[in-house]
Amino acid sequence: MYRGRGRTTSGGRPFYRGGYSDQSSNPDYGMSEGRGRRSPNMSPWSGSRHSNHENAAVYRPRMPLPVGTGLQGQNDTLETQGTSDALSHCSSSMGLNRSVEGEKIELSLVEETESCAVSLLHHDLSHNVNISGSVDKSEPSQARNPPQSSSGIDDSNQVECQAVIEHFDICLPKIGTPVMLKPSLLVKNREKRNEIKRSAEGQIGNVLRPGMVLLKKYLSLADQVKIVRACRALGLGSGGFYQPGYRDGAKLHLKMMCLGKNWDPETGNYGDLRPIDRAVPPGIPREFFQLVEKVIKDSHSLVQLKTKASHVEHILPSMKPNICIMNFYSASGRLGLHQDKDESPESLHKGLPVISFSIGDAAEFLYGDQREVDKAEKVELESGDVLVFGGSSRLIFHGVTAIKQKTAPGSLLEETNLRPGRLNLTFREY
């Protein structure tokens, strides 16, 4: 038989050196561990096309071979010889019987010769080749069979892996020449005039309801640029921006990160570590504290001016933030009606306010006493606006229904390359 060419057995299936061509689909195909013995459920015709038959070791089985084969005294011998030698040895041994029995049994002896050859090849392969067909020369048995726990589960797979968070950059990368159009000189001058006018006339603000104040265009362009740059630097570090979600696979329509303490949307609890990756929340920058302190002071002045109240602290208490939750809403971002009620019972009882900064594109903001969109009030929060709600308004339902695209100040985008969307910072005291 020529090397690599097939021949046909009496069963009609093509036979190749090393086994049938369809052995991969044979349900009985398998190898036993140890000295190359065939497992009970393995076909005697099993083999592999991936072994080197010329230098393979031939194992002669322990069971006595039939008389006349010339192999009786070599039952326990394991020696290395060519496969072609084994085939010729079997053929010559069986040839003794052909001369005695005659021509009628010649075909059966040919089949027996092939069976003997394949059996020898099988013992050779089971000793040198593992079940996958790759050569197994030096790998210890312990490596092939890793230790298992008492429950039958592979201990090597029980490795605790922390999630790898791909941080979100709130600013577009500056690659090559920017294609974003710069704002015209007319737009720049208009923005500067409006800012000077607000400074001269005093802060424009409105008391939406008791304990709820809206300061329009409160943050200057310079302050907004500083906030964006600080948030970007923090967001690209440990504990930075990520997309929060729930165990059922649902994701919030925003990117989030926390300063001071971490807030877990799944449990509604605050902690010192972010559960998803065990990251420690960064601290609140000193410049943010200064802005919050100024916001509270100006809010008290506005409440006193509008209500003529003598004790504005009873309407809108003061607070020193130790938590800041930063959210970035993309063009399709939104947040359903909810209450901020996961702070400490003492903080909620005192009505310590939540202070919200809006930067970037404008947003439609809903608020009300009930969790019903149809009954909620609506206000537009633009870049630079600051919203404060505390006192009797501390537990109002609120949310974001839409982001108004391309409404961010052109000067802000030019200075920061902020992505399309809205950056929101909410400060609170736990």
C-alpha positions in Angstrom: 0.0 0.0 0.0 1.4 3.4 -1.0 1.9 6.0 1.7 -1.0 8.4 1.9 -3.2 6.5 -0.5 -6.5 4.9 0.6 -7.7 1.4 0.2 -11.1 -0.2 0.8 -11.8 -2.9 3.4 -14.4 -5.6 3.1 -16.9 -3.3 4.9 -16.7 -0.9 2.0 -15.3 2.1 4.0 -12.1 3.9 2.8 -9.2 3.0 5.0 -6.0 5.1 5.4 -2.9 4.4 7.4 -3.8 5.5 10.9 -7.6 4.8 10.8 -10.8 5.4 8.9 -11.3 8.8 7.3 -14.4 9.5 9.3 -13.0 8.6 12.7 -13.7 12.1 14.1 -17.4 11.3 13.9 -17.1 7.8 15.4 -18.9 7.8 18.8 -16.6 5.1 20.1 -13.4 7.0 19.4 -11.3 7.4 22.6 -8.0 6.8 24.2 -7.3 5.2 27.6 -4.6 6.6 30.0 -1.6 4.6 31.0 0.3 2.1 28.9 -1.7 2.5 25.7 -4.4 -0.1 26.4 -7.7 0.4 24.5 -10.6 1.4 26.6 -13.7 -0.8 26.5 -15.8 1.6 24.6 -13.2 2.3 21.9 -13.3 0.9 18.4 -10.3 -1.4 17.6 -10.0 0.5 14.3 -9.4 3.9 16.1 -6.3 5.8 15.2 -5.0 9.2 14.2 -3.6 10.7 11.1 -1.4 13.1 13.1 1.2 10.7 14.6 4.6 9.8 13.2 4.3 6.1 12.4 7.9 5.6 11.2 9.4 6.3 14.6 6.4 5.2 16.8 6.7 2.7 19.7 4.8 -0.6 19.2 3.2 -2.1 22.3 2.7 -5.8 22.2 -0.4 -6.8 24.3 -0.1 -9.0 27.4 -2.7 -11.5 26.2 -1.1 -14.5 24.4 -1.3 -14.3 20.6 -2.5 -17.3 18.6 -0.2 -20.1 17.9 1.5 -19.8 14.6 1.9 -16.0 14.6 5.5 -16.2 15.9 4.8 -13.6 18.6 4.1 -15.8 21.7 7.3 -15.0 23.6 7.1 -11.3 23.1 3.9 -10.5 24.9 5.4 -8.0 27.4 7.9 -6.3 25.1 7.7 -2.6 24.3 10.2 -1.7 21.7 10.6 1.0 19.0 10.6 0.0 15.4 9.1 1.2 12.1 5.4 0.7 11.4 6.3 -0.9 8.1 8.3 -3.5 10.0 5.3 -4.4 12.2 3.1 -4.8 9.1 5.6 -7.0 7.3 6.1 -9.1 10.5 2.4 -9.7 10.8 2.1 -10.5 7.1 4.9 -13.0 7.1 3.5 -14.7 10.2 0.1 -15.0 8.7 1.7 -16.3 5.5 2.5 -19.6 7.3 -1.2 -20.3 7.7 -1.9 -19.5 4.0 0.3 -22.4 2.9 -1.6 -24.8 5.2 -5.2 -23.7 4.8 -5.3 -23.1 1.1 -6.7 -20.5 -1.1 -10.2 -20.3 0.3 -9.1 -18.4 3.5 -6.7 -16.1 1.7 -9.1 -13.1 1.8 -9.9 -13.6 5.5 -6.2 -13.8 6.3 -5.6 -10.5 4.5 -8.3 -8.9 6.6 -6.8 -10.5 9.7 -3.4 -9.1 8.7 -4.9 -5.6 8.4 -6.6 -6.0 11.7 -3.3 -7.0 13.3 -1.5 -4.1 11.8 -4.2 -1.5 12.8 -4.3 -3.0 16.3 -0.5 -2.6 16.6 -0.8 1.0 15.3 -3.6 1.7 17.8 -1.4 0.6 20.7 1.4 2.7 19.3 -0.9 5.8 19.1 -2.6 5.4 22.4 0.8 5.3 24.1 2.2 8.4 22.3 -0.8 10.6 21.3 -3.5 12.2 23.5 -7.1 12.4 22.7 -6.9 15.8 20.9 -4.3 14.4 18.5 -1.4 16.6 19.8 1.9 15.0 20.8 2.1 14.4 24.6 5.8 13.8 25.3 6.8 15.6 28.5 3.6 17.0 30.0 3.0 15.5 33.5 -0.2 13.8 34.2 -1.0 16.3 36.9 -1.0 19.1 34.4 -3.4 17.1 32.1 -5.7 16.5 35.0 -5.9 19.6 37.2 -7.0 19.1 40.8 -10.7 19.4 41.4 -12.6 20.5 44.5 -14.9 18.1 46.4 -17.8 19.4 44.5 -16.2 18.3 41.2 -15.5 21.8 40.0 -12.1 22.7 38.6 -10.4 24.9 41.2 -8.2 26.4 38.5 -11.3 28.2 37.1 -12.3 29.6 40.5 -10.2 32.7 40.2 -11.7 35.9 41.3 -11.5 38.4 38.5 -12.2 42.1 38.9 -14.0 43.9 36.1 -11.8 46.0 33.8 -13.5 49.4 33.3 -12.8 51.2 30.1 -13.0 54.8 31.2 -15.1 57.3 29.3 -13.5 60.6 28.0 -16.0 63.4 28.2 -13.9 65.4 25.7 -13.3 64.5 22.1 -9.8 63.5 21.2 -7.8 66.1 19.3 -6.3 64.2 16.4 -4.8 66.2 13.6 -6.5 69.4 12.5 -9.9 69.9 14.3 -12.9 70.0 12.0 -15.1 71.7 14.5 -16.0 75.2 13.4 -15.0 78.0 15.8 -17.7 80.4 16.9 -17.8 83.6 15.1 -16.6 86.9 16.6 -20.2 88.0 16.9 -21.1 85.0 19.0 -18.1 85.6 21.3 -18.9 89.2 21.8 -22.5 88.4 22.6 -21.5 85.9 25.3 -19.0 88.4 26.8 -21.7 91.1 26.9 -24.2 88.9 28.6 -21.7 87.8 31.2 -20.7 91.5 31.9 -24.4 92.4 32.1 -25.2 89.6 34.6 -22.3 90.8 36.8 -23.5 94.4 36.7 -27.1 93.7 37.4 -26.7 91.0 39.9 -27.4 87.3 39.6 -30.5 86.3 37.7 -32.4 83.8 39.8 -35.8 82.4 40.6 -37.4 80.6 43.5 -39.3 77.8 41.8 -40.9 76.7 45.1 -40.1 76.7 48.8 -36.5 75.4 49.2 -35.9 75.2 45.4 -33.8 77.9 43.7 -32.6 78.2 40.1 -29.6 80.4 39.4 -29.5 81.1 35.6 -26.1 81.4 33.9 -24.5 81.4 37.3 -21.2 79.7 36.4 -19.0 81.9 34.2 -17.3 80.6 31.1 -14.0 80.5 32.9 -15.5 78.4 35.7 -17.1 76.0 33.3 -13.9 75.5 31.5 -12.1 74.7 34.8 -14.8 72.3 35.8 -14.7 70.4 32.5 -11.0 70.1 32.6 -11.0 68.9 36.2 -13.8 66.4 35.5 -12.0 65.0 32.5 -8.7 64.5 34.4 -10.6 62.7 37.2 -12.7 60.7 34.8 -9.7 59.2 33.1 -8.1 58.1 36.3 -9.0 55.4 38.8 -12.7 55.4 39.7 -13.5 57.4 36.6 -16.5 57.6 34.3 -18.2 54.3 33.5 -21.7 53.2 32.4 -23.6 51.9 35.5 -26.1 49.2 35.3 -28.1 46.5 37.1 -27.7 42.8 37.6 -30.5 42.0 35.1 -28.3 43.6 32.4 -30.2 47.0 32.2 -28.0 50.0 31.7 -28.5 53.6 32.7 -28.6 56.1 29.8 -25.6 58.0 31.0 -22.0 57.8 32.2 -21.2 58.3 35.9 -18.5 58.7 38.5 -18.5 59.6 42.1 -16.3 61.8 44.3 -15.9 61.5 48.1 -18.1 58.4 48.4 -19.3 55.9 45.8 -23.0 55.5 45.2 -24.1 52.1 43.9 -27.3 52.4 41.7 -27.9 48.6 42.2 -28.2 48.8 46.0 -28.7 52.5 46.5 -26.0 52.5 49.1 -22.9 54.6 49.6 -19.5 53.1 50.2 -15.8 53.7 50.2 -15.2 51.4 47.2 -16.9 51.0 43.9 -18.1 47.4 43.8 -17.7 46.8 40.1 -13.9 47.2 40.2 -13.0 48.0 43.9 -11.8 51.5 42.9 -11.6 54.2 45.6 -13.6 57.3 44.6 -11.4 60.4 44.1 -11.7 63.4 46.5 -13.7 66.5 45.7 -11.4 69.3 44.3 -11.0 72.4 46.5 -12.3 74.6 43.7 -15.6 72.7 43.8 -16.0 73.4 47.5 -15.5 77.1 46.9 -18.1 77.2 44.2 -20.7 75.3 46.4 -20.1 77.6 49.3 -20.7 80.7 47.0 -23.9 79.0 45.6 -25.4 78.6 49.1 -24.6 82.1 50.0 -26.2 83.6 46.9 -29.2 81.3 47.2 -29.9 82.5 50.7 -29.7 86.1 49.4 -32.2 85.4 46.7 -34.6 83.5 49.0 -34.5 86.4 51.5 -35.1 88.9 48.7 -38.0 87.0 47.2 -39.8 85.8 50.4 -38.7 88.5 52.9 -38.0 85.7 55.3 -35.9 86.5 58.4 -34.5 82.9 58.8 -33.6 81.6 55.4 -31.9 78.6 56.9 -35.3 77.2 57.8 -36.3 77.4 54.2 -33.0 76.3 52.6 -30.4 74.9 55.0 -26.7 75.2 54.5 -24.5 72.1 53.9 -20.9 71.1 53.4 -20.7 68.5 50.6 -18.8 65.3 51.1 -20.3 63.6 48.0 -20.4 64.6 44.3 -22.0 62.4 41.7 -21.0 63.4 38.1 -23.2 62.3 35.2 -22.6 62.8 31.5 -25.7 62.6 29.3 -25.0 62.0 25.6 -27.4 63.4 22.9 -29.8 60.5 23.6 -29.3 60.5 27.4 -32.1 60.7 29.9 -33.0 59.9 33.5 -36.5 58.9 34.7 -38.3 60.6 37.6 -36.7 59.6 41.0 -35.9 60.9 44.5 -32.5 61.5 46.0 -33.1 59.7 49.2 -30.1 57.4 49.8 -28.3 59.8 52.1 -28.3 59.4 55.8 -31.6 59.8 57.7 -30.1 62.8 59.5 -29.3 64.6 56.3 -32.7 63.9 54.9 -34.5 64.9 58.1 -32.7 68.3 58.1 -33.4 68.8 54.4 -29.8 69.4 53.5 -29.9 70.5 49.8 -28.7 69.0 46.6 -26.8 71.4 44.4 -26.7 70.7 40.7 -24.3 72.2 38.1 -25.2 72.0 34.4 -22.5 72.3 31.7 -22.8 71.8 27.9 -26.0 71.2 26.1 -29.3 72.3 27.6 -31.7 69.7 29.2 -35.4 69.5 29.8 -35.7 69.0 33.6 -38.9 67.7 35.2 -39.8 68.0 38.9 -42.8 67.5 41.1 -44.3 65.9 44.2 -45.4 62.7 42.4 -43.8 60.3 40.1 -46.0 61.2 37.2 -44.6 62.9 34.1 -48.0 64.4 33.2 -48.2 66.2 36.6 -44.5 67.4 36.7 -43.3 70.9 36.1 -40.7 71.5 33.4 -37.7 73.9 33.3 -34.8 74.2 30.9 -31.4 73.9 32.4 -28.7 75.6 30.3 -24.9 75.5 30.4 -23.8 77.5 33.5 -27.2 77.1 35.4 -27.2 76.0 39.0 -30.2 74.3 40.6 -30.6 74.0 44.4 -33.4 72.0 46.1 -33.6 71.4 49.9 -35.8 72.0 52.9 -39.4 71.0 52.0 -38.3 70.3 48.4 -35.5 67.9 49.3 -37.4 64.8 48.3 -39.1 66.0 45.1 -39.2 63.7 42.1 -37.0 64.9 39.3 -35.5 63.7 36.1 -34.1 64.6 32.6 -36.4 63.8 29.7 -34.3 65.1 26.8 -31.0 66.7 25.8 -31.2 69.6 23.4 -28.5 69.1 20.9 -26.1 71.8 19.7 -27.0 74.2 22.4 -23.7 74.3 24.3 -21.8 77.6 24.2 -19.4 77.7 21.3 -16.6 79.2 23.4 -16.9 76.4 25.9 -16.6 73.8 23.1 -13.6 75.6 21.6 -11.8 75.7 24.9 -12.5 72.2 26.1 -13.5 70.1 23.1 -16.4 68.8 25.3 -18.4 66.0 23.6 -21.9 66.7 22.5 -24.1 66.3 25.6 -24.5 67.5 29.1 -22.2 67.3 32.1 -24.0 67.4 35.4 -22.5 67.6 38.9 -24.7 67.1 42.0 -23.3 67.9 45.4 -24.7 66.6 48.7 -23.9 65.9 52.3 -24.2 62.3 53.5 
